[in-house]
Amino acid sequence: MDWVKLVYSIILLVCGIVILVASSSKKGDERRKFINTKAQSYVFIVVTAVLIIDVAESIYRTILGNTQDGISPLVFLTLILIIYLLTLLTYRKKYGD
């Protein structure tokens, strides 16, 4: 495995763990739970849309006879992490947490 991909994967994993732990560090605050729920639901919608587009693109390429790979898992996880971070920060600023 390429060392750059391995280091990038480890950094991505550590950042994801830090974000998830930081977002759920305080228990019992209803506003914090609301903000986390809103951010998670937005990310779920985006992930579902991206996966539907990827499946449709895969079907289209199969019909044309062109077999290329879809989304790289590393790029997909990075996309999810960035979108979650941005929506979490946006909702924290909007709802004052």
VENDAKA-V130750 format. One line per field, one symbol per residue. phi: phi as a letter, one per 30 degrees, with the letter a starting at -180 (. if undefined). burial: # if it has 24 or more other C-alpha atoms within 12 Angstrom, else .. A space follows every 10 residues. Layout:
phi: ???
burial: ???
This chain:
phi: .ddddddddd dddddddddd dddcdccjdd dddddddddd dddddddddd dddddddddd ddddjcccdd ddeddddddd dddddddddd ddddcic
burial: .......... .#........ ..#....... .#..##..## ..#...#... .......... .......... .........# #.###.##.. #......
